[in-house]
Amino acid sequence: MPRTGNKARRPVKRNGAKAAPIPARDSGSTEPAADKLTGWKAAVHEYVMLFNQAEIDRYAPAFEDLVRDEDHLLRFGQKLQRLKEAELLRGAIPSKSETKVELERVNESSSGTEVTVMLKLHVVRTIEQMGRTYSEARSERERLWLTAEDGRYRITRIEPSLSERRPRYHTRDPLAVRGGEEQLIDEPYPNVSMPFINYDAMPGFRQTRSRIRYRRDLAAAYADRWWNEANPAYENFEVNCTNYVSQCVFAGQAPMNSTGRRDTGWWYKGRSGGRELWSYSWAVSNALQSYLAGSRRSGLRATVVESAGELALGDLILYDWSGDGRFQHSTVVTAFDSSGMPLVNANTVPSRHRYWDYKDSYAWTEQTRYRFFHLADEF
């Protein structure tokens, strides 16, 4: 991952946790030691240290002298409490945490007393469970507002990224009109325009066997390779979770159903002349859920199972955060914990071997519902 500023210094150890100091903004300057940081940089560095320690302790009150945002302290405390309870029930103990930080954007007021900082936090936690150890990783963003008070900066507001919740885009599309009324379509905005060769659409590359085995190992390997960066062979969406999951399943040799219609099939061809050539099911979580839940005799097929414990490597979990029947997030199973429960990878908020229930996410609510898809072993 590229970093903002100069090379990172050695992370600072604290009670089994590590947190990287704040890099200098001037790439031509020499970075000060962590204990020499002043002003808003010292405050941000202190915040990252406390954030990292909380990943081990799962306890938030240490923030209270630095952070003035009561709403966020409550939100953060509730998330830590959910995580603590869930890990207790699993018999999982976090033994180590390391948080590295990038300053993606900094805006300072002309008076120098107010600063807004966009952070990208890269977190790696080591989990011990039933005599085994595994690591989980995620990268998430937070925007901090800082104000100088009595000679020191304090954080007056924190806005965590909720990009795991798919936003709704109001688009005019003939497929979006039902009964004469315009509907809301969950469609991602692409940032990159690079073509991808869809071999299924090329007769010379068509499979000649009647059955194709789903290579679950390849799907998981692809997921681990591209969890924290975009594969340049594909479009990269602002909300990329389902595009990423579809890529993983395709890497496992699941065949595309290239209908050429965006509301049918499961397919991707890239972009041509400004036209988006992929199905909604390839890139939109709710559309993928509908496609997988449908009945078909060939191509990508799946069975809905009742629990996460019934899933295998390369299977999918979709998330409905508000419990209203619209699914907004997609993950792929890439490993299992010591109890045999799934660990998943995701994109948008890049995550690797994260526990499947996502109770450590700000997107999670008491209304959250899951859909577990066991993909067919042969297509």
Secondary structure as the mmCIF struct_conf table of DSSP 4:
data_model
#
loop_
_struct_conf.conf_type_id
_struct_conf.id
_struct_conf.beg_label_comp_id
_struct_conf.beg_label_asym_id
_struct_conf.beg_label_seq_id
_struct_conf.end_label_comp_id
_struct_conf.end_label_asym_id
_struct_conf.end_label_seq_id
BEND BEND1 THR A 4 ASN A 6
HELX_LH_PP_P HELX_LH_PP_P1 LYS A 7 PRO A 11
STRN STRN1 VAL A 12 ARG A 14
TURN_TY1_P TURN_TY1_P1 ASN A 15 GLY A 16
STRN STRN2 ALA A 17 ALA A 19
HELX_LH_PP_P HELX_LH_PP_P2 ALA A 20 ALA A 24
BEND BEND2 ARG A 25 ARG A 25
TURN_TY1_P TURN_TY1_P2 SER A 27 GLY A 28
BEND BEND3 SER A 29 SER A 29
HELX_LH_PP_P HELX_LH_PP_P3 THR A 30 ALA A 33
HELX_RH_3T_P HELX_RH_3T_P1 ALA A 34 LYS A 36
HELX_RH_AL_P HELX_RH_AL_P1 GLY A 39 ASP A 57
HELX_RH_3T_P HELX_RH_3T_P2 PRO A 61 ASP A 65
TURN_TY1_P TURN_TY1_P3 LEU A 66 LEU A 66
STRN STRN3 VAL A 67 VAL A 67
HELX_RH_AL_P HELX_RH_AL_P2 GLU A 70 ARG A 90
TURN_TY1_P TURN_TY1_P4 GLY A 91 GLY A 91
STRN STRN4 ALA A 92 GLU A 108
TURN_TY1_P TURN_TY1_P5 SER A 110 SER A 111
BEND BEND4 GLY A 112 THR A 113
STRN STRN5 GLU A 114 GLN A 129
TURN_TY1_P TURN_TY1_P6 MET A 130 GLY A 131
STRN STRN6 ARG A 132 GLU A 149
TURN_TY1_P TURN_TY1_P7 ASP A 150 GLY A 151
STRN STRN7 ARG A 152 PRO A 160
TURN_TY1_P TURN_TY1_P8 SER A 163 GLU A 164
BEND BEND5 ARG A 165 ARG A 165
HELX_LH_PP_P HELX_LH_PP_P4 ARG A 166 ARG A 168
STRN STRN8 TYR A 169 TYR A 169
HELX_RH_3T_P HELX_RH_3T_P3 PRO A 174 ALA A 176
STRN STRN9 VAL A 177 ARG A 178
TURN_TY1_P TURN_TY1_P9 GLY A 179 GLY A 180
STRN STRN10 GLU A 181 GLU A 182
STRN STRN11 ILE A 185 ILE A 185
HELX_LH_PP_P HELX_LH_PP_P5 PRO A 188 TYR A 189
STRN STRN12 PRO A 190 PRO A 190
HELX_RH_3T_P HELX_RH_3T_P4 TYR A 199 ALA A 201
BEND BEND6 MET A 202 MET A 202
HELX_RH_3T_P HELX_RH_3T_P5 PRO A 203 PHE A 205
BEND BEND7 ARG A 209 SER A 210
STRN STRN13 ARG A 213 ARG A 213
HELX_RH_AL_P HELX_RH_AL_P3 ARG A 216 TRP A 226
TURN_TY1_P TURN_TY1_P10 TRP A 227 ASN A 228
BEND BEND8 GLU A 229 GLU A 229
TURN_TY1_P TURN_TY1_P11 PRO A 232 ALA A 233
BEND BEND9 TYR A 234 TYR A 234
STRN STRN14 PHE A 237 PHE A 237
BEND BEND10 GLU A 238 VAL A 239
HELX_RH_AL_P HELX_RH_AL_P4 CYS A 241 ALA A 251
TURN_TY1_P TURN_TY1_P12 GLY A 252 GLN A 253
HELX_LH_PP_P HELX_LH_PP_P6 ALA A 254 MET A 256
STRN STRN15 ASN A 257 ASN A 257
BEND BEND11 GLY A 260 GLY A 260
TURN_TY1_P TURN_TY1_P13 ARG A 262 ASP A 263
BEND BEND12 THR A 264 GLY A 265
STRN STRN16 TRP A 266 TRP A 266
STRN STRN17 TYR A 268 SER A 272
TURN_TY1_P TURN_TY1_P14 GLY A 273 GLY A 274
STRN STRN18 ARG A 275 TRP A 278
HELX_RH_AL_P HELX_RH_AL_P5 TYR A 280 ALA A 283
HELX_RH_AL_P HELX_RH_AL_P6 SER A 285 ALA A 293
BEND BEND13 GLY A 294 GLY A 294
BEND BEND14 ARG A 297 LEU A 300
STRN STRN19 ALA A 302 VAL A 305
BEND BEND15 GLU A 306 GLU A 306
HELX_RH_3T_P HELX_RH_3T_P6 ALA A 308 GLU A 310
TURN_TY1_P TURN_TY1_P15 LEU A 313 GLY A 314
STRN STRN20 LEU A 316 ASP A 320
TURN_TY1_P TURN_TY1_P16 TRP A 321 SER A 322
BEND BEND16 GLY A 323 GLY A 325
STRN STRN21 HIS A 329 PHE A 336
TURN_TY1_P TURN_TY1_P17 SER A 338 SER A 339
BEND BEND17 GLY A 340 GLY A 340
STRN STRN22 PRO A 342 ALA A 346
TURN_TY1_P TURN_TY1_P18 ASN A 347 PRO A 350
STRN STRN23 SER A 351 TYR A 355
TURN_TY1_P TURN_TY1_P19 TRP A 356 ASP A 357
TURN_TY1_P TURN_TY1_P20 LYS A 359 ASP A 360
BEND BEND18 SER A 361 SER A 361
TURN_TY1_P TURN_TY1_P21 TYR A 362 ALA A 363
TURN_TY1_P TURN_TY1_P22 GLU A 366 GLN A 367
STRN STRN24 ARG A 369 LEU A 375
BEND BEND19 ASP A 377 ASP A 377
STRN STRN25 GLU A 378 GLU A 378
#
